């Protein structure tokens, strides 16, 4: 079993379509990709255009208040209101999303950073220098790179969950259930760029490339992916783990997914496949599921699993009969057990707050979202900075500068 991986938030992402990038001073308040290019080359980062970024390192509070302060105006790019708890909140009662963000005074971040964070934006890739905030495009990165493989110093066209534990191989899928196009799973050697098809047939998507094999889920054509299988990376043989779990994620000896608890008195609006309102833990050996985190009236999304095997879950609540996604309330929770969870952030607007776990390294756990880049470290969420001009995506762990 390898280190925990990231998953992606379903739904829209913020792409502003501008050409320039900058960071504003902030107030604290897996998608599979088919390679579209040939052999990789070692990066040579050049400041052909290096964009000066004013980067505010801010720390969030360390205690969750008993009540949420009055909401402030919110929208795309508005920082979320950190609500950090030092002790678990029991989940025997449903988690209740808060009413909106609050303004937090700026404070210096307690985490000292001296590293280069791989990032991507608008089809480009490069590095964000911390703490200075200088963004430099990497001329060696091919268009639409998604992950910087530090073991081989190469940019790859897949998300990090599709890369093998040692960085030597990655997997990707093709095909379309909706269009009736046969699916394939490919395994690519990072050093030689040798691309080998190990499976042909139904359409599967890569969930995680682990030491024991490649975890895949079924492309249903419409709606979320469903089911979890373990594929042999040599011959493509499949072992069914669970046929029904939705939007699975894998990390540290277990899988996680979503299902629906029919006891919900006011379920979230249903999509094609129906609503989900509960996170479940999946036993990788037996496929048995255990209810873990119930969110009545709201939709949970598993953003990723940390180094301790604990899932980070985003909860989105849409006001009744209100189609405006900027009125959505979302929260980020670290679900520590069946009976306890820690609420980390609360914000208003679909695009606010973290929406993807991008990397885990010695500094902490990195997230990105429509309103900026976040670092979870020492029990707190830290808003590192907010980009202007395009949304930045974390593309790997922050590389220490000697």
C-alpha positions as CSV (number, residue, x, y, z in Angstrom):
1,X,0.0,0.0,0.0
2,X,1.4,3.3,-1.0
3,X,1.1,6.8,0.4
4,X,-2.4,8.4,0.3
5,X,-3.5,10.0,-2.9
6,X,-5.8,12.9,-4.0
7,X,-9.2,12.8,-5.5
8,X,-11.1,15.5,-7.4
9,X,-14.2,17.4,-6.6
10,X,-17.1,16.8,-8.9
11,X,-18.6,19.8,-10.5
12,X,-17.3,23.0,-12.0
13,X,-13.9,24.5,-11.4
14,X,-12.9,28.1,-11.7
15,X,-11.0,29.0,-14.8
16,X,-10.8,32.7,-15.3
17,X,-9.1,32.6,-18.7
18,X,-6.6,35.4,-18.2
19,X,-3.1,35.4,-19.4
20,X,-1.3,36.8,-16.3
21,X,-0.8,35.3,-12.8
22,X,-0.3,37.1,-9.6
23,X,-0.9,36.6,-5.9
24,X,-3.0,39.1,-3.9
25,X,-2.3,39.6,-0.2
26,X,-4.8,37.3,1.5
27,X,-6.7,37.7,4.7
28,X,-7.1,34.6,6.8
29,X,-10.4,34.4,6.8
30,X,-8.5,12.0,-10.7
31,X,-9.1,12.7,-13.6
32,X,-7.3,10.4,-16.0
33,X,-5.6,12.0,-18.9
34,X,-4.4,10.4,-22.1
35,X,-0.9,11.6,-22.9
36,X,-0.9,14.0,-25.9
37,X,2.9,14.3,-26.3
38,X,5.9,12.2,-26.9
39,X,9.0,11.5,-24.7
40,X,9.5,13.5,-21.5
41,X,12.6,15.6,-21.1
42,X,14.3,16.8,-17.9
43,X,13.1,20.2,-16.9
44,X,15.1,23.3,-17.2
45,X,13.2,26.1,-15.5
46,X,13.8,29.4,-17.1
47,X,12.3,32.7,-16.0
48,X,11.3,33.5,-19.7
49,X,8.3,34.9,-18.0
50,X,8.5,35.0,-14.3
51,X,5.5,36.7,-12.7
52,X,6.1,38.5,-9.5
53,X,3.5,37.4,-7.0
54,X,2.8,39.2,-3.8
55,X,2.2,36.3,-1.5
56,X,0.6,36.6,1.9
57,X,1.3,33.8,4.3
58,X,-1.5,33.7,6.8
59,X,-2.5,31.5,9.7
60,X,-5.9,30.5,10.6
61,X,-7.4,30.4,14.2
62,X,-6.9,27.3,16.3
63,X,-10.3,27.0,18.0
64,X,-13.7,26.6,16.5
65,X,-16.1,29.1,18.0
66,X,-19.3,27.9,19.5
67,X,-21.3,29.9,17.0
68,X,-20.4,31.1,13.5
69,X,-19.9,34.9,13.2
70,X,-22.2,36.9,10.9
71,X,-21.6,36.2,7.2
72,X,-19.6,38.6,5.1
73,X,-20.2,39.1,1.4
74,X,-18.8,36.2,-0.6
75,X,-18.2,35.2,-4.1
76,X,-15.6,33.7,-6.4
77,X,-12.1,34.4,-5.0
78,X,-13.4,35.2,-1.5
79,X,-11.3,33.4,1.2
80,X,-13.1,30.9,3.3
81,X,-13.6,31.5,7.0
82,X,-11.3,29.1,8.9
83,X,-13.0,27.2,11.6
84,X,-10.4,25.0,13.2
85,X,-11.1,22.7,16.1
86,X,-8.6,21.3,18.4
87,X,-10.8,18.4,19.4
88,X,-13.1,16.1,17.4
89,X,-16.7,17.0,17.0
90,X,-18.9,13.9,17.6
91,X,-20.6,12.7,14.5
92,X,-23.2,10.6,16.2
93,X,-25.4,13.6,15.4
94,X,-25.4,14.8,11.8
95,X,-22.8,17.4,10.9
96,X,-24.6,20.7,10.4
97,X,-23.0,23.1,7.8
98,X,-22.5,26.6,9.1
99,X,-24.2,29.7,7.7
100,X,-21.3,31.5,6.0
101,X,-17.8,32.9,6.2
102,X,-16.3,35.3,8.7
103,X,-13.5,37.9,8.4
104,X,-10.3,36.9,10.2
105,X,-7.5,39.3,10.9
106,X,-4.2,38.5,9.1
107,X,-1.4,36.8,11.1
108,X,2.0,35.5,10.1
109,X,1.9,31.8,9.2
110,X,3.7,29.7,11.8
111,X,5.1,27.3,9.2
112,X,8.5,28.3,7.7
113,X,8.6,27.5,4.0
114,X,11.7,27.5,1.8
115,X,10.6,25.4,-1.2
116,X,9.4,25.4,-4.8
117,X,5.8,24.1,-5.2
118,X,5.0,22.5,-8.6
119,X,1.8,24.1,-10.0
120,X,-0.2,24.1,-13.2
121,X,-2.5,26.7,-14.8
122,X,-4.3,27.1,-18.1
123,X,-2.4,24.3,-19.7
124,X,1.0,25.5,-18.5
125,X,3.3,24.3,-15.6
126,X,6.0,25.6,-13.4
127,X,7.0,26.4,-9.8
128,X,5.8,28.7,-7.2
129,X,8.7,29.9,-4.9
130,X,7.8,30.1,-1.3
131,X,8.0,32.3,0.7
132,X,8.8,34.8,-2.0
133,X,5.9,34.1,-4.3
134,X,7.7,34.1,-7.7
135,X,6.0,32.0,-10.3
136,X,8.3,30.6,-13.1
137,X,7.0,28.7,-16.1
138,X,9.0,25.5,-16.8
139,X,9.8,25.3,-20.5
140,X,10.3,21.6,-20.4
141,X,6.7,20.9,-19.3
142,X,4.5,19.8,-22.2
143,X,1.0,21.3,-22.5
144,X,-1.6,20.0,-20.0
145,X,1.0,18.4,-17.7
146,X,-0.7,17.5,-14.3
147,X,2.0,16.2,-12.0
148,X,5.8,16.8,-11.4
149,X,7.4,13.4,-10.8
150,X,10.3,14.4,-8.5
151,X,11.8,11.0,-8.6
152,X,12.6,11.4,-12.3
153,X,12.3,15.2,-12.5
154,X,9.7,15.0,-15.2
155,X,6.3,16.4,-15.8
156,X,3.6,13.8,-16.4
157,X,0.1,14.1,-18.1
158,X,-1.7,12.3,-15.2
159,X,-2.7,13.2,-11.7
160,X,-0.5,11.9,-8.9
161,X,-2.9,9.1,-7.9
162,X,-2.1,7.5,-11.3
163,X,1.7,7.4,-10.6
164,X,3.3,4.3,-9.1
165,X,4.8,4.6,-5.6
166,X,8.4,4.8,-6.9
167,X,7.5,7.2,-9.7
168,X,8.7,4.9,-12.4
169,X,5.4,4.2,-14.1
170,X,2.0,5.8,-14.5
171,X,-1.4,4.5,-15.7
172,X,-4.1,6.1,-17.8
173,X,-7.3,5.1,-19.4
174,X,-9.2,5.8,-22.6
175,X,-12.5,4.9,-24.1
176,X,-16.1,6.2,-23.5
177,X,-19.1,4.3,-22.1
178,X,-21.4,7.1,-23.2
179,X,-20.1,7.0,-26.8
180,X,-19.8,3.2,-26.8
181,X,-16.0,3.3,-27.4
182,X,-14.0,0.4,-26.0
183,X,-11.9,1.1,-23.0
184,X,-8.2,0.5,-22.4
185,X,-5.8,0.8,-19.5
186,X,-2.3,1.8,-20.4
187,X,0.9,1.6,-18.3
188,X,3.7,3.9,-19.3
189,X,7.4,3.7,-18.3
190,X,8.4,7.2,-17.2
191,X,12.1,6.8,-18.2
192,X,11.6,5.2,-21.6
193,X,8.1,6.5,-22.4
194,X,7.1,2.9,-23.4
195,X,3.3,2.8,-23.5
196,X,1.8,-0.7,-23.0
197,X,-1.9,-1.6,-23.1
198,X,-2.6,-4.0,-20.3
199,X,-6.4,-4.2,-20.6
200,X,-9.1,-3.8,-23.2
201,X,-12.9,-4.0,-22.7
202,X,-15.2,-2.1,-20.5
203,X,-14.3,1.5,-19.6
204,X,-12.5,1.9,-16.3
205,X,-10.8,5.0,-14.7
206,X,-7.7,4.9,-12.6
207,X,-8.3,5.5,-8.9
208,X,-4.9,4.7,-7.5
209,X,-1.6,3.1,-8.7
210,X,-0.5,1.3,-5.6
211,X,2.2,-1.2,-4.8
212,X,-0.3,-4.1,-5.0
213,X,-1.8,-3.0,-8.3
214,X,-3.9,-0.5,-10.0
215,X,-7.3,0.4,-8.4
216,X,-9.9,1.2,-11.0
217,X,-13.6,2.3,-11.0
218,X,-16.2,1.9,-13.7
219,X,-17.2,4.7,-16.0
220,X,-21.0,4.6,-16.0
221,X,-21.4,6.9,-19.0
222,X,-23.4,9.5,-17.0
223,X,-23.2,10.3,-13.3
224,X,-20.4,9.5,-10.9
225,X,-18.0,6.5,-11.3
226,X,-19.0,3.4,-9.4
227,X,-17.5,0.2,-8.1
228,X,-13.9,-0.6,-7.2
229,X,-11.6,-3.3,-8.7
230,X,-7.9,-4.1,-8.3
231,X,-6.2,-4.6,-11.7
232,X,-2.9,-6.5,-12.1
233,X,-0.5,-4.0,-13.7
234,X,1.2,-6.8,-15.7
235,X,-1.6,-8.7,-17.3
236,X,-4.7,-6.5,-16.7
237,X,-6.6,-9.2,-14.7
238,X,-9.3,-7.8,-12.4
239,X,-10.5,-8.6,-8.9
240,X,-13.8,-7.1,-7.8
241,X,-13.7,-5.4,-4.4
242,X,-17.1,-3.7,-4.3
243,X,-19.5,-3.2,-7.2
244,X,-21.6,-0.3,-5.8
245,X,-19.5,2.2,-4.0
246,X,-19.6,5.6,-5.7
247,X,-16.6,7.9,-6.4
248,X,-14.1,5.7,-4.6
249,X,-10.7,6.8,-3.2
250,X,-7.9,4.6,-1.9
251,X,-5.2,5.2,0.8
252,X,-3.4,3.6,3.7
253,X,-5.0,0.2,3.6
254,X,-8.6,1.1,3.0
255,X,-10.9,2.5,0.4
256,X,-13.5,5.2,0.8
257,X,-16.6,6.1,-1.1
258,X,-20.1,7.6,-1.0
259,X,-23.6,6.2,-0.6
260,X,-27.1,7.2,0.4
261,X,-28.8,6.9,3.7
262,X,-32.6,6.8,3.1
263,X,-33.3,8.1,6.6
264,X,-32.3,11.6,5.4
265,X,-35.4,13.8,5.8
266,X,-34.3,16.4,3.2
267,X,-31.7,15.0,0.8
268,X,-29.6,17.2,-1.4
269,X,-30.8,17.6,-5.0
270,X,-30.4,14.3,-6.9
271,X,-28.3,14.0,-10.0
272,X,-28.6,11.3,-12.6
273,X,-27.4,8.6,-10.2
274,X,-29.3,10.1,-7.2
275,X,-28.1,11.8,-4.1
276,X,-25.3,10.8,-1.7
277,X,-25.2,11.9,1.9
278,X,-22.7,9.5,3.6
279,X,-19.1,8.5,3.4
280,X,-18.4,4.8,3.8
281,X,-15.2,2.9,4.5
282,X,-14.5,-0.1,2.2
283,X,-12.5,-3.1,3.4
284,X,-10.1,-3.9,0.5
285,X,-10.0,-7.6,1.3
286,X,-13.7,-8.3,1.7
287,X,-15.4,-5.3,0.0
288,X,-17.6,-4.8,3.0
289,X,-18.7,-1.2,3.7
290,X,-18.9,0.6,7.1
291,X,-20.9,3.8,7.5
292,X,-18.4,6.5,8.5
293,X,-19.7,10.1,8.1
294,X,-23.4,11.0,7.6
295,X,-24.2,14.5,6.2
296,X,-28.0,14.8,5.9
297,X,-29.2,17.4,3.5
298,X,-25.7,17.9,2.0
299,X,-23.5,16.2,-0.5
300,X,-20.1,14.9,0.7
301,X,-17.0,14.7,-1.6
302,X,-13.9,12.9,-0.5
303,X,-10.9,15.2,-1.4
304,X,-8.2,12.8,-0.3
305,X,-6.7,10.6,2.4
306,X,-3.9,11.8,4.7
307,X,-0.7,9.9,5.8
308,X,-2.6,8.5,8.8
309,X,-5.4,7.1,6.6
310,X,-7.9,9.8,7.6
311,X,-10.2,11.2,4.9
312,X,-10.7,14.9,4.2
313,X,-14.3,15.5,3.2
314,X,-16.0,18.5,1.7
315,X,-19.7,19.0,2.4
316,X,-21.8,21.2,0.0
317,X,-25.3,22.4,0.9
318,X,-27.4,24.1,-1.7
319,X,-30.3,26.4,-0.5
320,X,-33.7,25.0,-1.4
321,X,-34.9,26.2,-4.8
322,X,-31.9,28.4,-5.3
323,X,-29.9,27.6,-8.5
324,X,-27.1,30.1,-7.8
325,X,-23.9,28.2,-7.0
326,X,-22.5,31.2,-5.2
327,X,-25.1,30.7,-2.4
328,X,-23.8,27.2,-1.8
329,X,-22.4,26.6,1.7
330,X,-19.4,24.3,1.9
331,X,-17.3,23.0,4.7
332,X,-14.1,21.0,5.0
333,X,-13.9,18.2,7.6
334,X,-11.2,15.8,8.7
335,X,-13.1,12.6,9.6
336,X,-11.0,11.0,12.3
337,X,-13.3,8.1,13.2
338,X,-16.9,6.9,12.9
339,X,-17.8,9.0,15.9
340,X,-15.6,12.1,15.5
341,X,-14.6,14.7,13.0
342,X,-12.9,18.0,13.0
343,X,-14.3,20.9,11.0
344,X,-11.5,22.9,9.4
345,X,-13.1,25.5,7.2
346,X,-16.5,27.0,6.3
347,X,-17.3,29.2,3.3
348,X,-20.0,30.3,0.9
349,X,-19.9,29.8,-2.8
350,X,-19.2,26.7,-4.9
351,X,-15.8,28.0,-5.9
352,X,-14.6,28.9,-2.4
353,X,-12.5,26.7,-0.1
354,X,-10.3,23.8,-1.0
355,X,-11.7,21.4,-3.7
356,X,-8.8,19.0,-4.2
357,X,-6.0,17.5,-2.2
358,X,-3.0,18.0,-4.4
359,X,0.0,16.7,-2.5
360,X,1.4,15.4,0.8
361,X,4.9,16.1,1.9
362,X,7.1,17.0,4.9
363,X,5.5,20.4,5.2
364,X,2.0,19.1,5.4
365,X,-1.0,18.5,3.1
366,X,-1.5,20.8,0.2
367,X,-4.9,21.7,-1.3
368,X,-6.1,23.9,-4.1
369,X,-9.4,25.5,-5.0
370,X,-11.1,28.4,-6.7
371,X,-9.9,30.9,-4.1
372,X,-6.3,29.8,-3.5
373,X,-3.7,27.3,-2.3
374,X,-4.0,25.9,1.2
375,X,-1.6,24.1,3.5
376,X,-2.9,21.9,6.4
377,X,-0.1,21.7,8.9
378,X,0.2,21.5,12.7
379,X,-3.5,20.9,13.0
380,X,-4.6,24.1,11.1
381,X,-5.5,25.1,7.6
382,X,-3.3,27.9,6.3
383,X,-4.3,30.0,3.3
384,X,-1.0,30.4,1.5
385,X,-2.2,32.8,-1.2
386,X,-4.8,33.7,-3.7
387,X,-3.9,33.8,-7.4
388,X,-5.3,36.4,-9.8
389,X,-5.6,35.7,-13.5
390,X,-6.0,31.9,-13.5
391,X,-6.6,29.1,-11.0
392,X,-3.5,27.4,-9.8
393,X,-3.5,23.6,-9.2
394,X,-0.9,21.9,-7.0
395,X,1.1,19.4,-9.0
396,X,3.3,17.8,-6.4
397,X,5.0,18.2,-3.1
398,X,7.0,21.4,-2.4
399,X,10.7,20.8,-3.2
400,X,13.0,22.0,-0.6
401,X,15.6,24.7,-1.6
402,X,19.0,24.1,-0.1
